[in-house]
């Protein structure tokens, strides 16, 4: 982790971002900055009626994540590493999928102003999984507001994420395929993930555990 100050973990709903962030925070003595999705008063309504509540949901997330990013920039005397379970650009990915043309124009005008004050992370970890795996994980955690999430929505979101990270070059990127690992319940899987994170990353690096069995 030499020369790393901030690490952002990204991926589609259900892939394990927050779980990995919590585990890394514990093992690496890092400060955690977790998105507070439960504070969004529009989220349950959005999954029930996306067209009606998409703009309110996205704007709330945008401003909430921006506030967190600004707070994260303040010096922490007790931690040398900050780990977040999202990156600021995340909200734009969801907006591109959920908003209509007029809404996205207004959204972009706000997001572009805020983006200027956001510093890219030193490393981004992009967790991947196929749609079936993601849906199983979403169902297993039994969050009420996620019950209306459809396979089609996860499919579309995965495509948006993959397209974004195919072009991403703002910071080093580690892509991890999580289909065949369980870093929450398997200590060896977690140790292997941490080993890869500790290695210097320049450009884009891939870790596919299935090829390491």
N, C-alpha and C positions, 0 to 999 in steps of 0.2 A: 504493500500500500504506500510505498515511498512516493513522496511528492503529491499524494492525493489529499485533497481537502474535502471535496464533495462528490458523492456518488448518488446517482438517480437510478431507481429501478422502475422499469416500464413494462407494459404488456397489456393484453386484453383482459377484460373482466374475468376473474376467476383463475388467473394463471399463477397467483401466489406472490404478488408483489409485496404486500404488507407482511405476510408471513416471513419472507426472506429478509425484508428490512429489519424486522424485529430480531431475527436470529443473528444477523450480521451485527446489529447494534450491540447485542449481548456478547458475541464472541470477539468483536473488534473494539469494544469500549467506545462506541461512536454515539454521537447525538442523533436522535431520531426526529425527523420531521414527517409526520404522516398526514395525508389528506383527510379532512374531516367531512367525509361524504354524508355522515349521518346528520350533519347540521343543515344540509340543504333542504329547505321546507318544500321544494317543488319536486323532489326526486321520485317519491311514490306516485304522484300524479303523472309525472312524465312517462313512466313505464306503462301506466294505464292508458294515457292519451298523449302520445308523443307530439303530435302536430300542435296541440293546444299549449303544451307546457315546455316545449323544447327551449325556446329563447330564454325564458325566466331561469330555467335550470342551468343553462350554459353560462349566462351572465353571472349568476351567483357563484358558480364554480370558478369562473375566471377571476373575479375580484377576491374570492377567498384564497385562491392559490397565489395570487399576486401579493396579498398581504403576508402570507407565510414566507414567500421568497424574500421579501424585504426584511422580515424579522430574522431570517436565516443568515443574512449578510452581516449581522452584528457579531462581533467577536465573542467566541465562547472560550472562557479561560480554562475549562475543565475537559474539553474534548478537542482533539486534533482532526477528527473526521466527522463529517455530517452525512447522514444517509437519509434520502427521501424515497417514498414509495410512489413517486410520480415526477415528471418533469413538466415545466411550465407549458411547453408546446402541446402537451396532452390535450388540453382543453380545445385547442384549435382542430385537432383530429376529430373529436366528438362533434364539434360545431359543423364541420364540413359534411358530416354524415346526417346530422339531425335538423339543420336549419334550411329554410328556403332561401331563394336568391336575395330577397330584400333583407331578410334577417341577417344573413351572412355578411352583407355589405356593412350594415350597422355594427355588427359584432367585430368585424375586422378593423373598423376605424378605432374602436376602443382597444382591442387587443394589440394593435400595432404601436399605439402610444405606450402601453404598459411594457411591451416586450423590450423596449429600449433600456429599461432599468433592471433587466433580469440577466444575471451572469450565468453562462452555460456551465453545467457540472464538469468536473475533471474526468469523470467516467460515467457512461450510461450502460446499464445492464438491461438488455431487452430479453425478457422471458417469453418464449414461444410455446404453444401447445395447439393440437388440432381441436376442431370444434367439439367433437365428441367428448374429449377430455375436459375441455372448459365447461361444457354444460353439466357434466357429472360433478365437477367441483363446485359449481354454482348451486346446484341442487343440494349437495351435501351440507353446505353451510346454512341453508334454510333461513335466509334473510327474507322477510316478508316483502320488501319492496322489490326484490329481484325475481319474484315468482312469475312475473309477466314477461321476463326476458325470453325472446324467441331464438331458435337456432339460426334463423335468417339474419337476425340482428347481429349475433356473434360472428357469423360468416362475413357480413359486410364490414364489421369493425376490424376483424382480422386482416381483411384486404387493405383497409385504410392504413393500419399500422405497418403492414409489410411494405407498402408503397412508400410510406414516410421514411422508414429506416433503410430502405434500399438506397435512398438519396442522402441520408443523414451524414454530415461530415463536420458538425460544429464541435465535436469532442470525440475522444476515443470511444469505441462501441464494442461491447462484448455481448454476443447473441448466444443465448443458452436454450437449447431444446429441452423442455421439461416433461415431455410425454412419458419418459421411462424412468424418471427419478422422483423421489419423495424426500426432499430435504427437510421436511417438517418432522417426519417419523423415522427417518433413516439417517443415523449419524454419519455413516460413511458417505452417503450422497452429499450431505452438507459439507463435510470436510473436503470433498472433491471440488465442490462449487467454490468454496473459500480459496482453495489452492489456485484455481484458475483466476479468481479475482485478484489475488496477490501478485500474479505475474504481470509484468509491464505490458500494456496494451497500446499499440500505435495503429491508427486507422481502425479497421473492423476485424474482430477476431470471433471465430465460431467455436462453440463447444457443444457437440452432439454426443451425449452420454451413450447412446445406442452403439456408436462406433468404437467405444472404449471398453465394451464388455469383454 
